[in-house]
Amino acid sequence: MPGSHTTGHPTERDERSTKPRQAASVNRGLFIAFEGGEGAGKTTAMHAVAASLGGDTLLTREPGGTPEGLALRALLLSADGPPWDPAAELLLMVAARVQHVRRVIQPALDAGRIVLCDRFVGSTLAYQGAGRGISSALITDLHARAVGGLMPDLTVLLDVDPLVGLRRSASRLGAAGVDEARFETLDLAFHQRVRRAFLDQAKTCETITIDAGQAQAEVIKCVVDRVRSRLTAIGIIEDVAQAESGQ
């Protein structure tokens, strides 16, 4: 599982909380993961959703979210870092997730908050699974043992042609001067396997799939509209039109 590179990405335990715009009747809380290949625009979309929802919303990312996760992130994503064996890479990703879930995500959900996460286990299945060739059954078993099998209530998949996404990511990393290009240096076949894995996952879990090859403004509008529509349908947020009409 790679990281996410958009400038302004939330750092360790970074949260964006605003005054609630509407009552969110969330008991356990709500967990939404944003997934996709390199350069898909997950971080930008996640921030747009947070701004739309308002309320006590937590933004976080993987690997990261805790000091330990950020330390592992630097080891795992640096293009000049050590050449990790795929199994070692997987175990480090899982170690970062244990800290993240137990110290950040689960407490927020228990408090009834909405959690937006840039990558979760779907990325592990796509990158370390389909990409690196590690058994999905092994990854699923590790996930169950490490964090009790916690899964997102909703996944937003930003799907983009790897050639387009890799160009975007290279441009962004270069402009920001960020050394997190380990996965960008892998061949196109790797990224094509990752894309297929994400699309296959979308068939088996609650997923909103967005064509991220569109202009950024169109992508953001699609993501925000569809997430709000889904959350309205399940009663997490109010229908704005009904609220304004007093119904």
FIBAZA-589568 format. One record per atom (N, C-alpha, C): atom name; x negated, y negated, z. Coordinates in Angstrom, 2 decimals. Each point is the difference from the previous one (the first is absolute). Layout:
BEGIN
("CA" (X Y Z))
...
***
This chain:
BEGIN
("N" (-0.85 1.19 0.00))
("CA" (0.85 -1.19 0.00))
("C" (-0.88 -1.22 0.00))
("N" (0.17 -0.89 -0.96))
("CA" (-0.82 -1.20 -0.05))
("C" (0.60 -1.08 0.87))
("N" (-0.57 -1.18 -0.09))
("CA" (0.56 -1.11 0.75))
("C" (0.79 -0.88 -0.92))
("N" (0.28 -1.18 0.48))
("CA" (0.72 -0.99 -0.79))
("C" (-0.80 -1.28 0.03))
("N" (-0.02 -0.74 -1.10))
("CA" (-1.03 -1.03 -0.14))
("C" (0.49 -1.43 -0.14))
("N" (1.29 -0.23 0.02))
("CA" (0.49 -1.35 -0.24))
("C" (-0.49 -0.97 1.06))
("N" (-0.52 -1.14 -0.45))
("CA" (-0.45 -1.02 0.95))
("C" (1.17 -0.41 0.89))
("N" (-0.29 -0.17 1.29))
("CA" (1.04 -0.37 0.94))
("C" (0.70 1.19 0.59))
("N" (-0.54 1.19 -0.23))
("CA" (0.58 1.22 0.56))
("C" (-0.07 -0.04 1.51))
("N" (1.01 0.51 0.70))
("CA" (-0.06 -0.02 1.47))
("C" (-1.22 0.73 0.51))
("N" (-0.66 -0.58 0.98))
("CA" (-1.16 0.64 0.59))
("C" (0.45 0.84 1.17))
("N" (-0.95 0.44 0.83))
("CA" (0.28 0.90 1.12))
("C" (1.15 -0.53 0.85))
("N" (1.06 0.82 0.06))
("CA" (1.20 -0.31 0.77))
("C" (0.66 -1.32 -0.40))
("N" (-0.29 -0.46 -1.22))
("CA" (0.59 -1.26 -0.45))
("C" (1.50 0.20 -0.17))
("N" (0.81 -0.89 0.54))
("CA" (1.44 0.10 -0.11))
("C" (0.54 -1.31 -0.53))
("N" (1.09 0.11 -0.76))
("CA" (0.69 -1.20 -0.42))
("C" (1.38 0.02 0.61))
("N" (0.20 -0.73 1.06))
("CA" (1.29 -0.04 0.69))
("C" (0.59 -1.40 -0.16))
("N" (1.25 -0.07 -0.42))
("CA" (0.68 -1.28 -0.11))
("C" (1.30 0.08 0.76))
("N" (0.62 -1.14 0.20))
("CA" (1.27 0.00 0.71))
("C" (1.02 0.79 -0.82))
("N" (0.74 0.90 0.62))
("CA" (0.93 0.83 -0.75))
("C" (1.00 -0.82 -0.80))
("N" (0.15 0.36 -1.29))
("CA" (0.96 -0.67 -0.84))
("C" (1.37 0.64 0.14))
("N" (0.02 1.32 0.27))
("CA" (1.24 0.68 0.27))
("C" (-0.27 1.11 0.98))
("N" (1.07 0.41 0.68))
("CA" (-0.16 1.07 0.97))
("C" (-0.33 1.30 -0.72))
("N" (-1.01 0.69 0.45))
("CA" (-0.36 1.30 -0.57))
("C" (0.33 1.07 1.03))
("N" (1.04 0.75 -0.31))
("CA" (0.41 1.03 0.96))
("C" (-0.85 1.25 -0.21))
("N" (-1.22 -0.05 0.50))
("CA" (-0.93 1.10 -0.14))
("C" (-0.25 0.57 1.38))
("N" (0.32 1.25 0.20))
("CA" (-0.24 0.61 1.30))
("C" (-1.41 0.52 0.10))
("N" (-0.36 0.96 -0.86))
("CA" (-1.32 0.56 0.02))
("C" (-0.99 -0.92 -0.69))
("N" (0.49 -0.92 -0.78))
("CA" (-0.87 -0.78 -0.86))
("C" (0.09 0.57 -1.40))
("N" (-0.66 -0.64 -0.95))
("CA" (0.03 0.44 -1.39))
("C" (-1.40 -0.05 -0.55))
("N" (-0.41 1.08 -0.68))
("CA" (-1.36 0.12 -0.50))
("C" (0.03 0.06 -1.53))
("N" (-0.62 -1.01 -0.64))
("CA" (-0.06 -0.07 -1.46))
("C" (-1.46 0.02 -0.43))
("N" (-0.35 0.93 -0.88))
("CA" (-1.36 0.09 -0.54))
("C" (-0.02 -0.51 -1.43))
("N" (-1.06 -0.71 -0.35))
("CA" (-0.21 -0.49 -1.36))
("C" (-1.14 0.80 -0.61))
("N" (0.28 0.69 -1.09))
("CA" (-0.98 0.89 -0.62))
("C" (-0.23 -0.37 -1.46))
("N" (-1.10 0.50 -0.54))
("CA" (-0.31 -0.22 -1.41))
("C" (-1.50 0.05 -0.24))
("N" (-0.37 0.03 -1.25))
("CA" (-1.40 0.06 -0.37))
("C" (-0.71 -1.33 0.17))
("N" (-1.25 -0.03 -0.40))
("CA" (-0.79 -1.23 0.10))
("C" (0.63 -1.10 -0.84))
("N" (0.06 -1.22 0.54))
("CA" (0.49 -1.15 -0.75))
("C" (1.49 -0.01 -0.24))
("N" (0.75 0.80 0.75))
("CA" (1.45 0.05 -0.22))
("C" (0.72 -1.20 0.61))
("N" (-0.63 -0.67 0.95))
("CA" (0.62 -1.18 0.61))
("C" (0.78 0.29 1.26))
("N" (-0.39 1.06 0.72))
("CA" (0.72 0.40 1.21))
("C" (0.01 -1.09 1.07))
("N" (-1.15 -0.58 0.24))
("CA" (-0.12 -0.98 1.08))
("C" (0.84 -1.23 -0.26))
("N" (-0.05 -0.51 -1.21))
("CA" (0.80 -1.17 -0.37))
("C" (1.49 0.30 0.17))
("N" (0.41 1.17 -0.47))
("CA" (1.41 0.40 0.12))
("C" (0.41 0.15 1.46))
("N" (-0.88 0.57 0.81))
("CA" (0.31 0.21 1.41))
("C" (0.19 -1.34 0.71))
("N" (-0.84 -0.96 -0.28))
("CA" (0.15 -1.32 0.61))
("C" (1.30 -0.66 -0.44))
("N" (0.37 0.18 -1.27))
("CA" (1.24 -0.58 -0.49))
("C" (1.21 0.60 0.70))
("N" (-0.02 1.31 0.22))
("CA" (1.09 0.66 0.72))
("C" (0.08 -0.52 1.43))
("N" (-1.15 -0.14 0.65))
("CA" (-0.02 -0.50 1.37))
("C" (0.59 -1.40 0.09))
("N" (-0.36 -0.84 -0.96))
("CA" (0.53 -1.37 0.00))
("C" (1.51 0.00 -0.21))
("N" (0.48 0.93 -0.82))
("CA" (1.43 0.09 -0.26))
("C" (0.78 0.51 1.21))
("N" (-0.58 0.98 0.70))
("CA" (0.70 0.59 1.13))
("C" (0.01 -0.89 1.22))
("N" (-1.09 -0.75 0.19))
("CA" (-0.11 -0.76 1.23))
("C" (-0.02 0.96 1.18))
("N" (0.46 -0.46 1.15))
("CA" (0.09 0.89 1.15))
("C" (-1.35 0.40 0.56))
("N" (0.04 0.96 0.88))
("CA" (-1.20 0.45 0.70))
("C" (-0.66 1.11 -0.80))
("N" (-0.62 -0.38 -1.10))
("CA" (-0.56 0.95 -0.96))
("C" (-1.51 0.12 0.17))
("N" (-0.49 1.23 0.03))
("CA" (-1.43 0.28 0.14))
("C" (-0.57 0.41 -1.34))
("N" (-1.08 -0.67 -0.42))
("CA" (-0.72 0.37 -1.21))
("C" (-1.32 0.64 0.39))
("N" (-0.32 1.13 -0.62))
("CA" (-1.24 0.67 0.31))
("C" (-0.49 0.77 -1.23))
("N" (-1.13 0.67 0.11))
("CA" (-0.56 0.68 -1.17))
("C" (-0.83 1.21 0.40))
("N" (-0.26 0.85 -1.01))
("CA" (-0.89 1.15 0.19))
("C" (-1.03 0.03 -1.12))
("N" (-1.23 0.47 0.32))
("CA" (-0.49 0.14 1.38))
("C" (-0.19 -1.37 0.63))
("N" (0.26 -0.07 1.28))
("CA" (-0.09 -1.27 0.71))
("C" (1.00 -0.03 1.13))
("N" (0.45 -1.18 0.34))
("CA" (1.03 -0.15 1.02))
("C" (-0.51 0.00 1.42))
("N" (-1.18 0.54 0.25))
("CA" (-0.63 0.00 1.32))
("C" (-1.49 -0.28 -0.21))
("N" (-0.74 -0.35 1.06))
("CA" (-1.44 -0.19 -0.17))
("C" (-0.68 1.27 -0.52))
("N" (0.45 1.16 0.50))
("CA" (-0.60 1.26 -0.46))
("C" (0.30 0.23 -1.48))
("N" (1.25 -0.31 -0.38))
("CA" (0.38 0.18 -1.39))
("C" (-0.76 -0.91 -0.93))
("N" (-0.25 -1.23 0.44))
("CA" (-0.77 -0.93 -0.83))
("C" (-1.45 0.45 -0.15))
("N" (-0.56 0.58 1.06))
("CA" (-1.38 0.51 -0.09))
("C" (-0.07 1.16 -0.99))
("N" (1.00 0.88 0.04))
("CA" (0.04 1.12 -0.94))
("C" (0.27 -0.49 -1.42))
("N" (0.79 -1.03 -0.12))
("CA" (0.30 -0.58 -1.31))
("C" (-1.29 -0.43 -0.70))
("N" (-0.86 -0.68 0.75))
("CA" (-1.26 -0.46 -0.58))
("C" (-0.86 1.18 -0.46))
("N" (-0.01 1.07 0.78))
("CA" (-0.77 1.19 -0.37))
("C" (0.57 0.69 -1.23))
("N" (1.33 0.02 -0.10))
("CA" (0.67 0.78 -1.04))
("C" (0.11 -0.73 -1.34))
("N" (0.10 -1.32 0.02))
("CA" (0.32 -0.72 -1.23))
("C" (-1.16 -0.71 -0.66))
("N" (-1.09 -0.18 0.72))
("CA" (-1.15 -0.70 -0.59))
("C" (-0.57 0.78 -1.18))
("N" (-0.18 -0.69 -1.10))
("CA" (-0.57 0.65 -1.19))
("C" (-1.44 0.43 0.25))
("N" (-0.66 -0.65 0.95))
("CA" (-1.39 0.33 0.30))
("C" (-0.13 0.89 1.23))
("N" (1.13 0.50 0.50))
("CA" (-0.02 0.83 1.19))
("C" (-0.46 1.42 -0.28))
("N" (-0.05 0.84 1.04))
("CA" (-0.46 1.38 -0.16))
("C" (0.94 0.81 -0.88))
("N" (-0.50 1.00 -0.71))
("CA" (0.82 0.84 -0.88))
("C" (0.75 1.06 0.80))
("N" (1.18 -0.32 0.49))
("CA" (0.75 0.92 0.84))
("C" (0.47 1.23 -0.77))
("N" (-0.14 1.16 0.63))
("CA" (0.62 1.20 -0.53))
("C" (1.52 -0.21 0.08))
("N" (0.78 0.50 -0.96))
("CA" (1.45 -0.21 0.04))
("C" (0.65 0.41 1.32))
("N" (-0.46 1.11 0.59))
("CA" (0.58 0.44 1.28))
("C" (-0.32 -0.99 1.11))
("N" (-1.23 -0.52 0.01))
("CA" (-0.37 -0.99 1.01))
("C" (0.81 -1.29 -0.20))
("N" (0.16 -0.39 -1.25))
("CA" (0.79 -1.19 -0.31))
("C" (1.43 0.14 0.53))
("N" (0.59 1.17 -0.24))
("CA" (1.35 0.26 0.49))
("C" (0.08 -0.11 1.52))
("N" (-0.93 0.62 0.70))
("CA" (0.04 0.00 1.46))
("C" (-0.19 -1.40 0.57))
("N" (-0.82 -0.81 -0.64))
("CA" (-0.17 -1.38 0.45))
("C" (1.28 -0.81 -0.22))
("N" (0.68 0.23 -1.12))
("CA" (1.27 -0.67 -0.24))
("C" (1.02 0.39 1.07))
("N" (0.04 1.28 0.34))
("CA" (0.94 0.48 1.01))
("C" (-0.36 -0.58 1.37))
("N" (-1.28 -0.07 0.31))
("CA" (-0.43 -0.57 1.29))
("C" (0.47 -1.45 0.11))
("N" (-0.17 -0.76 -1.07))
("CA" (0.46 -1.40 0.02))
("C" (1.51 -0.06 0.19))
("N" (0.72 0.94 -0.62))
("CA" (1.47 -0.01 0.11))
("C" (0.47 0.33 1.42))
("N" (-0.68 0.92 0.66))
("CA" (0.40 0.34 1.38))
("C" (-0.03 -1.26 0.87))
("N" (-1.10 -0.75 -0.06))
("CA" (-0.10 -1.23 0.79))
("C" (1.09 -0.99 -0.40))
("N" (0.22 -0.11 -1.29))
("CA" (0.96 -0.96 -0.54))
("C" (1.42 0.32 0.45))
("N" (0.40 1.27 -0.14))
("CA" (1.36 0.39 0.38))
("C" (0.20 -0.14 1.50))
("N" (-0.94 0.52 0.78))
("CA" (0.22 0.03 1.45))
("C" (-0.12 -1.37 0.65))
("N" (-0.84 -0.87 -0.55))
("CA" (-0.20 -1.30 0.64))
("C" (0.81 -1.14 -0.60))
("N" (0.43 0.16 -1.26))
("CA" (0.66 -1.11 -0.68))
("C" (1.38 0.38 -0.53))
("N" (0.06 0.98 -0.89))
("CA" (1.26 0.28 -0.70))
("C" (1.07 0.55 0.93))
("N" (-0.31 1.08 0.74))
("CA" (1.02 0.62 0.83))
("C" (0.51 -0.94 1.09))
("N" (-0.88 -0.74 0.70))
("CA" (0.52 -0.95 1.00))
("C" (0.94 -1.04 -0.61))
("N" (-0.32 -0.46 -1.21))
("CA" (0.86 -0.98 -0.66))
("C" (1.35 0.61 -0.35))
("N" (0.01 1.22 -0.50))
("CA" (1.26 0.66 -0.33))
("C" (0.81 0.25 1.27))
("N" (-0.67 0.41 1.05))
("CA" (0.71 0.25 1.27))
("C" (0.63 -1.28 0.55))
("N" (-0.59 -1.14 -0.35))
("CA" (0.54 -1.28 0.45))
("C" (1.09 -0.53 -0.93))
("N" (0.34 0.80 -1.02))
("CA" (1.07 -0.39 -0.91))
("C" (-0.42 -0.95 -1.10))
("N" (-1.29 -0.09 -0.28))
("CA" (-0.49 -0.94 -1.01))
("C" (0.00 0.63 -1.39))
("N" (-0.02 -0.86 -1.02))
("CA" (-0.20 0.45 -1.37))
("C" (-1.49 -0.02 -0.27))
("N" (-0.54 1.12 -0.45))
("CA" (-1.44 0.13 -0.29))
("C" (-0.19 0.16 -1.49))
("N" (-0.81 -0.88 -0.59))
("CA" (-0.37 0.08 -1.41))
("C" (-1.47 0.39 -0.06))
("N" (-0.31 1.10 -0.67))
("CA" (-1.37 0.51 -0.01))
("C" (-0.52 0.16 -1.42))
("N" (-1.14 -0.60 -0.26))
("CA" (-0.68 0.11 -1.30))
("C" (-0.78 1.31 0.00))
("N" (0.58 1.03 -0.58))
("CA" (-0.48 1.38 -0.11))
("C" (0.29 0.78 1.28))
("N" (0.34 1.28 -0.22))
("CA" (0.16 0.94 1.10))
("C" (-0.35 1.38 -0.54))
("N" (0.64 1.04 0.51))
("CA" (-0.41 1.36 -0.39))
("C" (0.21 0.27 -1.49))
("N" (0.91 -0.72 -0.64))
("CA" (0.17 0.18 -1.44))
("C" (-1.28 -0.25 -0.77))
("N" (-0.79 -0.97 0.45))
("CA" (-1.29 -0.28 -0.64))
("C" (-1.00 1.12 0.26))
("N" (0.06 0.59 1.18))
("CA" (-0.90 1.12 0.29))
("C" (0.32 1.18 -0.92))
("N" (1.27 0.29 -0.17))
("CA" (0.40 1.09 -0.89))
("C" (-0.40 -0.29 -1.44))
("N" (0.08 -1.27 -0.41))
("CA" (-0.34 -0.36 -1.37))
("C" (-1.51 -0.04 -0.24))
("N" (-0.73 -0.67 0.90))
("CA" (-1.44 -0.20 -0.22))
("C" (-0.84 1.20 0.44))
("N" (0.15 0.40 1.26))
("CA" (-0.80 1.13 0.46))
("C" (0.58 1.33 -0.49))
("N" (1.32 0.03 -0.23))
("CA" (0.65 1.20 -0.49))
("C" (-0.18 0.15 -1.50))
("N" (0.84 -0.67 -0.78))
("CA" (-0.06 0.12 -1.46))
("C" (-1.32 -0.51 -0.57))
("N" (-0.49 -1.11 0.56))
("CA" (-1.24 -0.57 -0.54))
("C" (-1.23 0.82 0.30))
("N" (-0.19 0.35 1.27))
("CA" (-1.21 0.73 0.42))
("C" (0.16 1.52 -0.09))
("N" (1.25 0.47 -0.11))
("CA" (0.21 1.44 -0.14))
("C" (0.20 0.75 1.30))
("N" (0.30 -0.72 1.09))
("CA" (0.25 0.67 1.28))
("C" (1.46 0.45 0.05))
("N" (0.23 1.15 0.57))
("CA" (1.34 0.58 0.07))
("C" (0.99 -0.94 0.68))
("N" (1.13 -0.22 -0.65))
("CA" (1.04 -0.83 0.61))
("C" (0.55 0.65 1.26))
("N" (0.00 1.33 0.04))
("CA" (0.47 0.70 1.20))
("C" (-0.91 -0.29 1.18))
("N" (-1.32 -0.06 -0.25))
("CA" (-0.94 -0.33 1.07))
("C" (0.22 -1.43 0.49))
("N" (0.17 -0.92 -0.93))
("CA" (0.22 -1.39 0.37))
("C" (1.29 -0.15 0.81))
("N" (1.03 0.67 -0.43))
("CA" (1.28 -0.07 0.71))
("C" (-0.11 0.60 1.40))
("N" (-0.74 1.09 0.12))
("CA" (-0.19 0.64 1.30))
("C" (-0.80 -0.91 0.93))
("N" (-1.06 -0.60 -0.50))
("CA" (-0.80 -0.93 0.80))
("C" (0.86 -1.18 0.46))
("N" (0.82 -0.50 -0.90))
("CA" (0.86 -1.13 0.34))
("C" (0.98 0.37 1.11))
("N" (0.55 1.19 -0.09))
("CA" (0.94 0.45 1.03))
("C" (-0.69 0.15 1.35))
("N" (-1.18 0.57 -0.01))
("CA" (-0.72 0.21 1.25))
("C" (-0.53 -1.30 0.59))
("N" (-0.43 -0.92 -0.86))
("CA" (-0.65 -1.23 0.48))
("C" (0.98 -1.04 0.49))
("N" (1.11 -0.19 -0.73))
("CA" (0.93 -1.09 0.36))
("C" (1.44 0.49 0.06))
("N" (0.18 1.30 0.18))
("CA" (1.35 0.53 0.15))
("C" (0.83 -0.05 -1.26))
("N" (-0.67 -0.13 -1.15))
("CA" (0.72 0.00 -1.27))
("C" (0.79 -1.27 -0.27))
("N" (-0.36 -1.11 0.65))
("CA" (0.70 -1.26 -0.21))
("C" (0.02 -0.35 -1.49))
("N" (1.18 -0.30 -0.53))
("CA" (0.14 -0.37 -1.41))
("C" (0.77 -1.32 -0.10))
("N" (-0.23 -0.76 -1.06))
("CA" (0.75 -1.24 -0.20))
("C" (1.49 0.30 -0.19))
("N" (0.84 -0.94 0.43))
("CA" (1.43 0.09 -0.28))
("C" (0.25 -0.34 -1.47))
("N" (-0.87 -0.83 -0.55))
("CA" (0.13 -0.42 -1.39))
("C" (-1.40 -0.27 -0.55))
("N" (-0.22 0.43 -1.25))
("CA" (-1.26 -0.28 -0.68))
("C" (0.27 -0.88 -1.20))
("N" (-0.81 -1.03 -0.17))
("CA" (0.05 -0.84 -1.20))
("C" (-1.22 0.35 -0.83))
("N" (0.23 0.60 -1.16))
("CA" (-1.09 0.41 -0.89))
("C" (-0.13 -1.01 -1.13))
("N" (-1.16 -0.64 -0.06))
("CA" (-0.28 -0.92 -1.10))
("C" (-0.83 0.77 -1.04))
("N" (0.63 0.34 -1.09))
("CA" (-0.61 0.85 -1.01))
("C" (-0.59 -0.84 -1.12))
("N" (-1.28 0.23 -0.30))
("CA" (-0.67 -0.75 -1.05))
("C" (-0.97 0.92 -0.74))
("N" (-0.17 -0.23 -1.28))
("CA" (-0.98 0.71 -0.81))
("C" (-1.38 -0.21 0.64))
("N" (-0.75 1.08 0.27))
("CA" (-1.31 -0.17 0.65))
("C" (-0.94 -0.96 -0.72))
("N" (0.04 -0.04 -1.32))
("CA" (-0.87 -0.92 -0.73))
("C" (0.32 -1.45 0.36))
("N" (1.28 -0.31 0.10))
("CA" (0.42 -1.36 0.38))
("C" (-0.36 -0.27 1.45))
("N" (0.31 0.95 0.88))
("CA" (-0.25 -0.19 1.42))
("C" (-1.47 -0.15 0.32))
("N" (-0.84 0.80 -0.63))
("CA" (-1.44 -0.07 0.27))
("C" (-0.58 -1.33 -0.44))
("N" (0.47 -0.54 -1.12))
("CA" (-0.47 -1.32 -0.44))
("C" (0.39 -1.07 1.02))
("N" (1.25 0.08 0.46))
("CA" (0.45 -0.97 1.00))
("C" (-0.84 0.10 1.27))
("N" (-0.22 1.22 0.46))
("CA" (-0.72 0.20 1.25))
("C" (-1.44 -0.48 -0.10))
("N" (-0.66 0.30 -1.12))
("CA" (-1.39 -0.44 -0.18))
("C" (-0.09 -1.52 0.02))
("N" (0.97 -0.65 -0.64))
("CA" (0.01 -1.46 -0.02))
("C" (0.20 -0.57 1.39))
("N" (0.93 0.60 0.76))
("CA" (0.32 -0.48 1.34))
("C" (-1.19 0.19 0.95))
("N" (-0.59 1.19 -0.04))
("CA" (-1.13 0.27 0.89))
("C" (-1.17 -0.91 -0.31))
("N" (-0.25 -0.22 -1.29))
("CA" (-1.10 -0.88 -0.39))
("C" (0.23 -1.43 0.47))
("N" (1.23 -0.48 -0.16))
("CA" (0.31 -1.37 0.41))
("C" (-0.10 -0.18 1.51))
("N" (0.39 1.05 0.73))
("CA" (-0.01 -0.09 1.47))
("C" (-1.35 0.37 0.60))
("N" (-0.88 0.60 -0.79))
("CA" (-1.29 0.44 0.52))
("C" (0.12 1.11 1.02))
("N" (0.97 0.89 -0.21))
("CA" (0.27 1.08 0.95))
("C" (-0.64 1.30 -0.48))
("N" (-0.73 0.66 0.90))
("CA" (-0.65 1.27 -0.34))
("C" (0.91 1.16 0.42))
("N" (1.05 0.25 -0.81))
("CA" (0.91 1.11 0.27))
("C" (0.34 0.72 -1.30))
("N" (-1.01 0.18 -0.85))
("CA" (0.27 0.50 -1.36))
("C" (-0.34 1.47 -0.19))
("N" (-0.12 0.77 1.09))
("CA" (-0.39 1.41 -0.16))
("C" (0.94 0.73 -0.96))
("N" (1.30 -0.16 0.18))
("CA" (0.94 0.76 -0.84))
("C" (0.11 -0.59 -1.40))
("N" (-0.23 -1.30 -0.14))
("CA" (0.02 -0.60 -1.33))
("C" (-1.10 0.55 -0.89))
("N" (-1.07 0.50 0.60))
("CA" (-1.12 0.52 -0.80))
("C" (0.24 1.42 -0.52))
("N" (1.07 0.63 0.46))
("CA" (0.29 1.36 -0.46))
("C" (0.61 -0.02 -1.39))
("N" (-0.08 1.14 -0.70))
("CA" (0.42 0.01 -1.40))
("C" (1.51 -0.12 -0.17))
("N" (0.39 -0.29 -1.25))
("CA" (1.40 -0.23 -0.30))
("C" (0.85 1.24 0.28))
("N" (-0.55 1.19 -0.25))
("CA" (0.75 1.23 0.25))
("C" (0.41 0.11 1.47))
("N" (-0.87 -0.44 0.91))
("CA" (0.32 0.00 1.42))
("C" (1.24 -0.86 0.25))
("N" (-0.01 -1.20 -0.53))
("CA" (1.10 -0.94 0.24))
("C" (1.29 0.44 -0.69))
("N" (-0.12 0.70 -1.10))
("CA" (1.20 0.55 -0.65))
("C" (0.62 1.10 0.86))
("N" (-0.83 0.81 0.64))
("CA" (0.52 1.03 0.91))
("C" (0.70 -0.65 1.20))
("N" (-0.61 -1.06 0.49))
("CA" (0.59 -0.72 1.13))
("C" (1.37 -0.55 -0.39))
("N" (0.10 -0.60 -1.17))
("CA" (1.28 -0.56 -0.44))
("C" (1.06 1.09 -0.12))
("N" (-0.34 1.12 -0.60))
("CA" (0.96 1.09 -0.15))
("C" (0.46 0.51 1.37))
("N" (-0.93 0.06 0.95))
("CA" (0.35 0.47 1.34))
("C" (1.00 -0.93 0.67))
("N" (-0.20 -1.31 -0.13))
("CA" (0.94 -0.95 0.58))
("C" (1.39 0.16 -0.62))
("N" (0.05 0.16 -1.32))
("CA" (1.28 0.15 -0.67))
("C" (0.69 1.30 0.39))
("N" (-0.78 1.06 0.21))
("CA" (0.57 1.26 0.46))
("C" (0.56 -0.15 1.42))
("N" (-0.73 -0.70 0.85))
("CA" (0.48 -0.22 1.37))
("C" (1.33 -0.75 0.01))
("N" (0.14 -0.94 -0.93))
("CA" (1.21 -0.83 -0.04))
("C" (1.26 0.83 -0.22))
("N" (-0.17 1.20 -0.54))
("CA" (1.15 0.88 -0.24))
("C" (0.44 0.74 1.25))
("N" (-0.83 -0.03 1.03))
("CA" (0.27 0.84 1.18))
("C" (0.26 -0.79 1.28))
("N" (-0.08 -1.32 -0.05))
("CA" (0.25 -0.80 1.19))
("C" (0.71 -1.29 -0.38))
("N" (0.50 -0.70 0.99))
("CA" (0.74 -1.25 -0.23))
("C" (-0.94 -1.06 -0.54))
("N" (0.09 -0.26 -1.31))
("CA" (-0.98 -0.85 -0.66))
("C" (0.66 -0.99 -0.95))
("N" (-0.48 -1.22 0.03))
("CA" (0.35 -1.01 -1.01))
("C" (-1.22 -0.11 -0.91))
("N" (0.16 0.34 -1.27))
("CA" (-1.11 -0.06 -0.94))
("C" (0.13 -1.25 -0.87))
("N" (-1.07 -0.78 -0.05))
("CA" (-0.02 -1.27 -0.71))
("C" (-1.04 0.05 -1.12))
("N" (0.36 -0.50 -1.17))
("CA" (-0.96 -0.14 -1.09))
("C" (-0.91 -1.18 0.31))
("N" (-1.21 0.30 0.47))
("CA" (-0.93 -1.06 0.42))
("C" (-0.84 -0.52 -1.16))
("N" (0.32 0.43 -1.22))
("CA" (-0.70 -0.52 -1.16))
("C" (0.59 -1.31 -0.48))
("N" (1.13 -0.41 0.59))
("CA" (0.64 -1.26 -0.36))
("C" (-0.79 -1.19 0.57))
("N" (0.43 -1.19 -0.36))
("CA" (-0.58 -1.22 0.59))
("C" (0.24 0.03 1.50))
("N" (-0.93 -0.57 0.76))
("CA" (0.06 0.07 1.46))
("C" (1.32 -0.53 0.54))
("N" (0.50 -1.10 -0.54))
("CA" (1.24 -0.58 0.50))
("C" (1.16 0.97 -0.17))
("N" (0.03 0.72 -1.12))
("CA" (1.06 0.97 -0.24))
("C" (-0.11 1.19 0.96))
("N" (-1.24 0.43 0.23))
("CA" (-0.22 1.12 0.93))
("C" (0.49 -0.37 1.39))
("N" (-0.39 -1.17 0.47))
("CA" (0.39 -0.43 1.35))
("C" (1.51 -0.11 0.11))
("N" (0.65 -0.58 -1.00))
("CA" (1.46 -0.13 0.04))
("C" (0.66 1.38 0.05))
("N" (-0.47 0.93 -0.82))
("CA" (0.56 1.36 0.00))
("C" (-0.16 0.66 1.35))
("N" (-1.19 -0.10 0.58))
("CA" (-0.27 0.65 1.28))
("C" (0.90 -0.58 1.09))
("N" (0.02 -1.33 0.11))
("CA" (0.79 -0.64 1.05))
("C" (1.48 0.32 -0.16))
("N" (0.51 -0.12 -1.22))
("CA" (1.42 0.25 -0.23))
("C" (0.37 1.44 0.33))
("N" (-0.81 0.93 -0.42))
("CA" (0.35 1.41 0.20))
("C" (-0.17 0.44 1.45))
("N" (-1.01 -0.53 0.68))
("CA" (-0.16 0.33 1.42))
("C" (1.16 -0.58 0.80))
("N" (0.33 -1.25 -0.25))
("CA" (1.11 -0.62 0.73))
("C" (1.32 0.74 -0.28))
("N" (0.20 0.40 -1.25))
("CA" (1.21 0.74 -0.34))
("C" (0.08 1.32 0.75))
("N" (-1.13 0.70 0.08))
("CA" (-0.01 1.29 0.70))
("C" (0.23 -0.19 1.50))
("N" (-0.63 -1.00 0.58))
("CA" (0.17 -0.23 1.44))
("C" (1.40 -0.51 0.34))
("N" (0.59 -0.76 -0.92))
("CA" (1.39 -0.42 0.20))
("C" (0.93 1.21 -0.05))
("N" (-0.25 0.91 -0.93))
("CA" (0.85 1.18 -0.16))
("C" (0.01 0.89 1.23))
("N" (-1.12 0.03 0.72))
("CA" (-0.06 0.86 1.19))
("C" (0.22 -0.77 1.29))
("N" (0.36 -1.28 -0.14))
("CA" (0.38 -0.78 1.18))
("C" (-1.12 -0.59 0.80))
("N" (-1.19 -0.05 -0.57))
("CA" (-1.14 -0.58 0.74))
("C" (0.06 -1.52 -0.02))
("N" (0.41 -0.56 -1.13))
("CA" (0.16 -1.46 -0.10))
("C" (1.40 -0.29 -0.53))
("N" (0.45 -1.23 0.24))
("CA" (1.32 -0.41 -0.45))
("C" (-0.01 -0.30 -1.49))
("N" (1.16 0.20 -0.62))
("CA" (0.20 -0.47 -1.36))
("C" (0.10 -1.52 0.06))
("N" (-0.90 -0.70 -0.69))
("CA" (-0.06 -1.46 0.10))
("C" (1.30 -0.64 -0.47))
("N" (0.56 0.50 -1.10))
("CA" (1.24 -0.59 -0.52))
("C" (1.13 0.14 0.99))
("N" (0.12 1.16 0.64))
("CA" (1.06 0.21 0.99))
("C" (-0.23 -0.87 1.22))
("N" (-1.25 -0.11 0.43))
("CA" (-0.30 -0.80 1.18))
("C" (0.36 -1.47 -0.22))
("N" (-0.29 -0.49 -1.20))
("CA" (0.27 -1.40 -0.29))
("C" (1.50 -0.27 -0.15))
("N" (0.77 1.03 -0.41))
("CA" (1.43 -0.19 -0.17))
("C" (0.76 0.28 1.29))
("N" (-0.74 0.44 1.06))
("CA" (0.60 0.24 1.30))
("C" (0.71 1.33 0.08))
("N" (-0.23 0.90 -0.95))
("CA" (0.65 1.31 0.01))
("C" (-0.73 0.95 0.91))
***
